Amino acid sequence: MKNPHVSALAAAHGVAVLFGLTGILGALIRFDAVAITAGRAGFAATALLVLALVQRRPLLQGLGPRRAGIVLASGFLLAVHWITFFMAVKVGGVAVATLGFASFPAFIALLDVMLFRERIGRAEGTMLALVTLGLVLVTPSFDVGDQGTVGLLWGLASGLSFAGLAICNRRGNRGMDAIQVAFWQNLVVALLVLPLLGLGLAGGSDGLPTTDAVHPVSRVATPQAPSSQLASPQVAPHQVPLSQLTPSQVAHSQAPSSWVTGAAAIDWASWFWLAVLGILCTGLAHTLFVKSLESLDARRAGMIIALEPVYAIACAWWLFGEEPSGRMLVGASLIILATVLLAMGHTPTAARKGASEGMKA
């Protein structure tokens, strides 16, 4: 007979792995950030709807005008969070994007102070100091023209919007079923983002038709490649020596176009990874997280899910050759340590409660 506690621990680690794969899939999918967000939300909403119907979960229960307004607001924040995160992945790489997003507990503490006049305790103060120092070490360059730095800024915007989402969930969606909230939020994201698609699903990571002049490889750049060759979208892939590209960039440069002049071609690989992102990394991740909370408290589950950047960086290193520098590893360790220490605390601080509620989104 299976031990429920062991099963819950396995489920929590599964959630951390699935969340960590989000950035990996964002790098593999040859659509722009808006299109990835729309597709992810669409697949996730469909998967969550099927799950709710199978488990007979009420999707309309308790959804009055006030709750509906909160769901709309949280859906908007979720859309901003995903778009900015995938922008960070496209511009700065998986590791930089994930570490920028991992700063969200610090933003929760700051927003609580600014918006709700809550005091920062010793634990939050230590976390803010560690996260700040970690971000300084992670920053590739303090030149805003550097792609790695721009990617980190997008990642921080993703963390800030996620912090707002966590606070919105904590204060507005309390008492609602987690799967119910996730379904409506994903549906709102899909409806909000669809009008912004343009040519996104028919083109490369810039939302434009994929040609020799504009190609996803010019946007999916990592700090390993010289910025003088990859920073400009006018640089064609064949003008950059393959020896100066990372494995992920080489794969993108040799992959079949998702839009061929004079004849449309469907990028089946990107659609497959998009379905994985929506169904597994979103729908299944939500289900596993809710399942883990049946035997784990939010504090321990949060400690495990705080390992998400570890899984993401390890996968990016293994798959794409995005080898982090020693300085980045130290900065990443400080950010992860701050999140774990916050989750290990024994008092229900605002930042900790917000982080655990945000994970349910």
N, C-alpha and C positions, 0 to 999 in steps of 0.2 A: 504494500500500500504506500502510495506516494506521501511524502511529508509536505504538508501545505506550505510550511515556512520555506523549505528548499525550493519548491515550485515558484513561490513568490519572488525569491531572490533571483532565480533564473529568469523570470519574467521581467524583473527590473533591469537586469543586465541586457536582456534582449531589447528593451526599450532604448537603453543607452547606445547599443550598437546601431539600431535602426535610426535613431536621431543622428548619430555620427555619420551614417551613410548618406544623409541628406545632402551635404556639401559635395560628396563624391559624385552622386547622381547629377547634381547641378552642373558639375564640370563635364560630365559625359553627355548630357542632353544638349543638342545643338539648336536650341531655341533661345530667345532672349528671356530676360528675367520676368517680364510681364507674362509672356506665354507660358513659362514654366509654372508660375503662380496660378494662372487660370487652369491649366491642366491638372496640377496637383490638387487644387480645391475641387475640381469637377470629379476626378476619380475618387477622392477621399469622401466627398459627400455621397456619392453613389454607394461606396462600400459601407459607409456608416448607416445609410438608409436600409440596405439589405440586412445588416446586423440588427438594427432596431426592429425590423419587421420579424426577423427570425426569433429574436429574444422577446418579442412583444413589449418593447419599451415604448412608453407614450411620448411622442415627439411634440405634442401640442399642450400637454399638461403644464399648467402654471405659467403659460406664455401669454401674459396680459400685455397691455399697451406699454407699461413701464419696462417690463422685462424685454419686450420686443425691441424697444429703443436701445436698451443696454446691449442686446445681442447685435444690433446693427453697428453700434459704436465699436464693440469688441471685434466684429468682423472686419471693420475698416482698419483697425490697428493690426489685426492679423495679416491683412493684405499688404500693408506698409512693411510689416516685419519680414514677410517672405520676399517681397520685391527687393528690398534693400539687402537682404541676406544673399540672394542669388546675384545681385549686382556685385557684392563683395567677392563672391566666388569667381565670377567672370573676370573681374579686374585684378584682384590680388591673389587668388588661389585659395584652396580649401583651408589650409592651416590658418592663414591670416583672417579669413572670414569667420571661421569658427571661434577663434580666440577673441575677436572683436565682439561677437555675439555673447560670448561667455561672461562679459562684463555686466550682464543685465541685473544681477542681484545688487550691484552697487548703484545702478540707476533706480532700482526700486526704493532703496534706502533714501536716496536724494529726493526722489519725487514725493515720498511720504513726508519728508521734512518740509519741502516747499509747498505742497498742496494741503497737507493735513496737520502741519505743525507738530509732527511726532518727533520725539527726541532720538538722537542717534546714541545708542548704547556703546559699551566698550567693544562688543563683538562686531557691530557694524563699523565702528571706527577702524578697527584692525583690518576688517575686510576691505574697506575703502582704500586704506594705505597700501595693502598688498596688491589690489587690483590696479591701482594707479601706477605703482612701481612696475608691475608686470606689463602693463600696456606700454610704458616708456621703453622697456627692454624689447618688447615685441615689435615696436615700430621700426620698419626697415630703414626709413630715412625721415628727417623732419622737413623734407622738401615736398610740398603739396603736388609737385609735378611728377613725383615718383609713383609708379603704378601700385607698388606694394602699400605705400602710405594711403593712397586713395582707396584701395581695397579695404584697409583697416578702418578708414572713416566710414565707409559704407557698412562695415561690420558693426561699428559702434552705433550707427543709426538703427541697425537691426536690433541691437541690444536695448536701445532706448525705447523703441516701439514695442518690443516684447515686454519690457518693464511696465509700460502703460497698459498693455493687454493683461498682464498678471494682476495689476491693481484693479482693473475693471472687472476681472473674473472674481477676485476676492470680495469686492464690495458690492457687486451687482448681481452675480450669477450664483450666489450661495443658495444652497437648497435645491438647485436644479441637477438633474441627472447629467453626469459628465459626458456620456455619449450623445445625449440630447443637445447639450451646449455645443459640442464639437460639430455635430451635423449642421446645425443652423449657422454656426460661424463659417464653416467651409462653404455652405451654400451662398451666404452673403459675399464671401470673397469672390466666388466664381461670378456672381451677378455684377459685382462692382468692377471686376477686372476685364470682363469680356468686351465691353465697349472700347477698351484701350489696346486691344490686340493688334489691330492694323494688319501688317504683313508678318507678324511675329511667328506664327506657326508655319508659315511657308518659307521662312528664311533662316539666316544664321543667328548668332547670339546677339546681333545688333538690331534684329528686327528688319533687316534688309535682305533682298535676294542674295544668295551666296554666289559670288563670282570670284575671279582672281584678284579683284581690287579690294573687295570687302569680304573677309572670311573669318569664321569664329576664332581661328588661331591668333588673329591680331588682337583679340580681346581676352582670350583665356591665357593670359600671360602670367608667369610666375617670376619672382625676384631673381631666379637663376638666369634669365635671359636678359641681354642688354636692352635697356629701355630705349636707346636710340634706334634700335631696329624694330622693336615690337610695340612701342607706345603709340605710334601713329597708325590710324586705320588705312592710310594710303599705301602702307608697305605690304606688298603681295607676299604670300607664303613662300613662293619659289625664290624670292630674293633673300631669304634668310637661310643660311646653311643649316642642314638638319642636325649637325653636331652641336648647334647652339640652342636647340629646342629640347624641351623636356619630353618624356615619352607620351604624356597626355596631349601635348601640342602636335607631336608627330602624328599621333592617331587622328586628331582632328584634321590635320592638313591632308591626310591620305584618305579620309573618309569620303564616301559619295555625297554629293551635294543634295540638300533637301529641296532645292529649287534649281532646275536646269533650264537655261534660256531656250525658249521655244517648246519645251515639253516639261510638264509637271512630274515630279518624282517624289514619292512619299518617303520620308526618312523613318523607316520602320524601327530602326534601332532606338532613335530618340523617343518615339512613341512608346516603345516597350519600357524603357527606363522611366519615362514619365508615369506610366501605369504602376510600375514598382514603387515609385516615389509616393504616389497618391494612395495606393491600396495598402502597401506594406509599411512604408516609413511614416504614414500618417494614420490611416484607418486601423491597421493592426497595432501600431505603437500605442494609440489611444486605448485600445482594448486591453493590451497587456498591462499598461500602466494602471488602469482601473482594477484589473485583476490582481496586480501586486499589492494594491492598497487593502485588499481583503485580509492579508496576513502581515503586512508591513505597515509601520506608521509612516507618515509623510516625511519625517526627518530622515529615516534610514533610506527610504526610496530616493529622496533628494540627494543623499550622499552618493548613491550608486549612479544616478543619472548625471551627476556632476562630472563623471568620468567621460562624458560624451566627447569633449575635445581630444582626449587621449586616443579614443578609437578613431576619430576623424583624422588626426595627424598621422597616426600609424598607417591607416589605409592609404592616405594621400602619398605618404613616403613610399609605401610598397608598390602601389599601382602607378603613380605618376612620377615618381622620382623627386617629389618635393621634399628634399632633405632639409630639415630645419637646422639653422645655425645654433651654436652653443648658446648664444645670447637669447635666441627665440625660445629655446628649450627652458632656460632659466625663467624667462618671463611667463611662459605657459605654465610652468610649475607653480609660480606664485599665484596666478589667476585661479588655477584649479584648486590649490591649497586654500585660498580664500573662500571659495564656494563650499568646499568640503567642511572647513572649520565652521562656517555659518550653519550648515546643515547639522553638524554635530552638537550645536548649542542646545541647551536644555530649556531655554525660555522661549516662548512663542513670539519672537520679535516680528515686527511688521515685514522686514525684508524676507525673513524665512517663510512666513506664511504666504507672502506674495509669490515667492519662487515656487513653492509647492503647488499653489493654485495655477500659476502660469504654465507649469508642465502639463497640466490637464488640458491646456488649449492646444 
